[in-house]
């Protein structure tokens, strides 16, 4: 089995599809345990029966539509008109715009590419330092992962529901749990931006520009209220809210604004569903692999081995943060979720950590991992987008990295921040 494990790792390193490696490990495990291999396709079928799973392709499609339209420009103009009068107002605008956009697209790289072209020249033209501007955009590209309707929040809830260990976790709970931690990160970064640019000249507030910006973005402004208001008022289930959001965005961008032509829709659908297909393939294979791990009691053995060395819950949490930061530099967030949550969840529950709290800790760390040297994905995306050396971007993101690291420690050791809005 050790030889087989090393072979699978080698295949992954050489570029074999991740779902194929995970599925192979599950099939080999079940075969060696003399369990019928039909359990693997059964896992895919069980996954397909989940109503909440419909939310993933629908929210993804809505996010791709937004990224292909002029919505990013309207969002930047709106936030700039409302907040540009503040000291370092444009920096705060950049943070808020990127967080909103990432929440809907679910991909930080898309945010850097789509909004970076607007925000970086604007920041430079407004007189902000180059490294500050680069660090701000590279960092804020992943800020929205904790805000609804972020795909990682939905995916985490789906994985925990399928594992069936500990308290059940719903998508609604994950949406609520991410609000205060996400706001904490935004607040700390905004405070740093204001302090670092405290001598920056301010622009006068223009009521006319604010009105024009609001009017221009009048169809995009209701979107967060449709998603969150519909879910928490009880009018929509999560999957229904996703369907309403996708239809609303489709009508707004294709029919009302006419920024996306009907002939572009098949290509946008294809691009968005390629991402969804990859996520679902990895998820189905990973859940099949999870069943084998649970049957083989590997999480239990792992917990006992860790508990023999680490007896304190708080020591485990700090080690967990270090591990997740490193993991975030090597794996994209979707792969990390489906591979690691089945292993980490039973261990965390053994230390008395709430599954919802674990999810927020996981995503907060992965958010930082996107721009953690040496291999954080956002560093390379930003380097390509702005034609700057990766080392310059590493230096530019250092202040933001330590601020967000401090916020992760607060999120980790103050569970009420994540769980305060929940009923349990």
N, C-alpha and C positions, 0 to 999 in steps of 0.2 A: 504493500500500500504506500510505503514511503516513496518508492520509485515512481509509482503512478502519480502521486502528489507532486513530485518534482517535475515530472513530465508535463503535467497540466500547467504548472507555474511557468515553465519554459515556453509553452505554447502561448500563454497570455502575454508574456514579455515579447515574444516574436510577432505579436499582432493578431493572434486568433481572436475572433469575435467573443466578447465576454460571455454572452448568453450560451454560446457553444461550450465554453470551458466549464461554466457552472453546471449546465445540463449534463455534461459528461461526468463531472464529479458526482452528481446525484445518481446517475444511472449505474456507475461503477460501485457506488456505496450500496445501493439497493441490491445489485446483483451479488455482491460479496456477502450480503446479509440474507440472501435467498428470498428476497421479497419480490413479488410480481412487479415488473417494470411498468405496468399499466398505471401505477400510481402517479407517474410523471405527467402523462396527458390528462389524467383526472384532475391534477392540480391546476392545469391551464383552464379546464372546463369550470372548475370551482371559482376561479378568478373571474372568468367571463360572466358568471351569474351575479356578481356584485353590482347593485344599482349605482353605487357611488362612483364606480369606475368610469361611468359615462362622463363625469366631470372633467377627467384628464384631457381627452381629445377636444372637448368643446372649449374649455378655457385656453388650451394651446392654440386652437384655431383663431380664437378672438385675439389672443396676443400677437399672433403673426399678422393678422389683418391690421392691427394698430401700428405695428412696426413698418408695414409697407405703405402706410398712409402719411399724411402730414400731421398726424396727431402729436408726434414728439415736438414739432415746432410750435404748435398751439399750446402744448403743456408748458414749454419753456417760457413762451411769451406771457402766459397767464400768471405763472408763479413769479416771474420777474416783475410784472406790473404790480402785483400785490405786495411783494416783499423786497423789491429792489431798492427801496428807500432806506432800508436798514444798513448799518455799517456791515460791510462784507455781505450785503444782501444777495448778490449774485452767487456767492459761494453756497449760501443756504438754499437758494433756488435750485442750484445744481444737485444738492443732496436730496431735496424733496422730489424733484423731477425724476431722478434716477431711481429712487426708492419706489415711486408709483409705477414707473415703467417696468422695472424688474418684477414687481408683484404680479403684473398682468402677463408679461411674456414668460416668466419663470426661468429666464436664462440671462446671466449677468453679461456674457460676451455680447449678446444682442444689444444690450443697453449701451455698452461702451462704443460699439460700432454705430448704433443709431443716434444716440444723443451726444457722443463725443464730438462728432462733426459739428454740432451746434454749440456745445458748451465750451470746448477748449478754445476756439477762436474768440468767443465772447469774453471768457475770463482773461485771456491775454490782452485783448483790446481794452478791457476795463482796467488794466494795470496790475493785475495779480502776478505774483512771481511764477516763473515757469514750473519749478518743481512743485510748488503748492498746487498749481492747476492740474498737473499730471497726477499727483498723488490723490487729489480729491476725486477726479473722474475715475481713476483706476480702482479706488477703494469703494466709491459709492455705486459702482457697477453691480455689486452683489447685495446692496443694502435691503432690497425689498423682499428678500427670501422669507422673512418672518411675518409678512403682511398678506392677508387674504387678497386674491385667491391663488397664492403662490403654489405651484405644482408640488414642490417638496413637502409642504404641509399636508397636502392631500395624500401624497404617496406614503408618507410616514404612517398616517392613520390607517390606510389600506393594509400595509404590511403588518402592523400590530394586530389589526382585526383578524388577519389570516393566521397569525401565529397562535392566537388564542391563549396567551399567558398573561396573568395579572388582570387588572381592571381593563374593561373594554375602552378603547379610545375612538372617538368620533371625529370627523372632519370639522364639525362645528366647534368642538373643544380646542382643536389645534388652531383654528382661526382666532378664537378668543385668547388663547394662551400666548400667541405671538404678538399681540398688540402692544403691551407695556414693554417687553424686552426690545421690540423693534423701535419703539419711541425713545427708549433709553439710549440706544445706539445713535439715533438721529440727533437727540438732544446734546449728547456729549460731543459728537462731531461738529454740530452747529456752534457749540460754545467754543470749541477750539478754533473754528474758522473765524469767529468774531474776534477772539483774542489775538490770533496771529495776524489779523488784518485790521486791528483797532484804529490804526491811523489812516486807513484807506478812505478816500473821499466818498461821500454819500451822494446819491442822486435824489432829486425832489420827487415826491409822490405826485403822479398825474392822475386825477380822477377820470379824465377822458380816456387815457391809455388803459386804465384798469377796466373801464366799462367796455371798451373795444375788445380787450383781451377776453373778458368774460363772455361777451356776445359771440366772439369767434369760436370759443371752446364750449359753447352752451350745450352741445350735444354730447361732449365727452364728460362734462362735470357730473352728470347723474350716475355714471357707471359704478363707482364704489358704493353708492347708496342703493343701487339696484342689487348688487351682490350681497352686501352685508345686511342692508335693511330687509331684503326679501327673505334671507335665511333666518335672521334672528327675530323677525316679526311673526314667523311661522307660515308665511305665504308660500315659500318655496323650500323644497329639499335642496341639498347641495347640487345634485345632478340637474334639477329643474332650474336652479339659479344659473348654472353653467349654460344651459340651453337658451335661457332668456338673454343672457349676456352675449352669447355668440350671435344670436339673431339680431339683437340691438346693434352690436358693432357692425354686422354685415349691412344692415339697412342704413346706418349712419354713414359709413365710409363708401359704400357702393352707390346708394340711391340718393342720399341727401347731399353729401359733399362731392360725390362722383370723383374721388381721388383714386379709386381702384376700379379698373374696368372689368367687366364681366369675364372677358377672355383671360384676365390675369388670375381669376379665382382657382382654376384647376391647378396651376403651378403653386399657388399659396397653400392650397389644400394638401398637395403632395408634400411640400416641404414640412408643413406642420405635422402631417401624419407619419412621415419618416421618423421624426423624433418620438412621437407617441408609440409607434411600432417597436422602436428600439427599447423604450422603457418597459413596455408590456412583455416583450420577449425575455428581457433580463429578469423582470419581476416574476414571471411564471416559472422560469428555470430556477431562480433563487428560492422561491417558496417550496418547490419540490426538493431542492437541496436541504432546506430548513427542516422539512419533515424527517429526512434521514438523520440530520444532526440531533434532532430531539429524540428520535427512536434510539439512537446510539448513545444518548445521555451525554453528548459532548459538552453542551452548555453547563450542565451540572458539574461535570468533572473540571471544567475550566473555572467555574465559580469556586469550587473547593480548593483548587490549586492557588487561585488568587487570594482567597480568604486566609489561607495558611500563611501568606506573606503580609497581606494588607488587612488589618482588622478594623480600621477606622473608615467609616463612610466618607469622611472629608478627605482623607488621603486618597481613597479610590477616586473621588471626583477630580482631584487635581491631576492624577495620573491619566484619567479619562480625557481631560482637556488637552494634555500634552499629546496623547495618542491621536486624538481627533484632528488637532492642528497639523500633525505630520501627514495623516491620512488625506486631509483636504488638499494638500499640495500634489498628491499622486493620483487621486481618483476624482472623476466628476461626481457631483452630489447625488445623482440618481443611482449610479453604480455603488457608491459608498452606502447609501441607504439600504439597498436590497441585499448587499453582502454582509454588512456589519450589524444591522439592527437585530436580526435573529440571534446573533451571538451575544450582543451587548444587553439586550432587554432582560433575559433571565438573570444575568449577573447583577444588573442594576436593581432589579426587583429584590434580589437577595440582600442588597444593602439598604433596602427601604426607600428607594428612589421612585417617585411617581412616574409612570410611563409617559405622561404628557410632559412633565418637566424634563425627562430624558430627551424627548424629541426636540424641545427648544434648545437645550444644551448642545445637542448634536448639530442642529442646523446653524446655530450661532457660531460654532467652531468651524464648520465647513465654509461658512460665509467668509471668515477670515482666511481660511486655507486657500481660497481663490487667488489671493495676492501675497501669500507667504513665500519668501525665497526658499530654496532656489528654483522651484519648478511650479509655482502658482500660476494657474492657467491665465488669469487676467493680466499678469505681467507681460506675457508674450502677445496676447491679443492687443493690449495697449501699445506695446512696442511696435507691432506691425501697423496699427492704426495711425499712430502719431509719428512714426519713423524716428523713434528715440531708442538709445541703447537700453537693454534690460537692466543693467546695473544702475543707470540713472533713475529708472522707475522704482527699483528696489529702495534707493535712498529717498526718493520722493514719498514713498508710502510708509516709511518708518514711523513718523509721528502718528499717522492714522492707525497704524497697526497696534501701537501700544495703547492708544485710547480705546480701540475696540477690544483689545485683550482685557483691559480693566473692566469694560462693560460685561464681557463674558464671565469674569470672576464674580461680578455682582449677580448676574443671572444664575450662575451655578450655585452660589451659597445663599441666595435669597429666593427660595422656591415660591414664596407668595407673589413675587413679581409676575411669574408665569401662571400661577394657579389661582390668583386672587379673584378673577372674573368667573371662575368655574364654580359649579354648585357643590363639587365634592372636595 
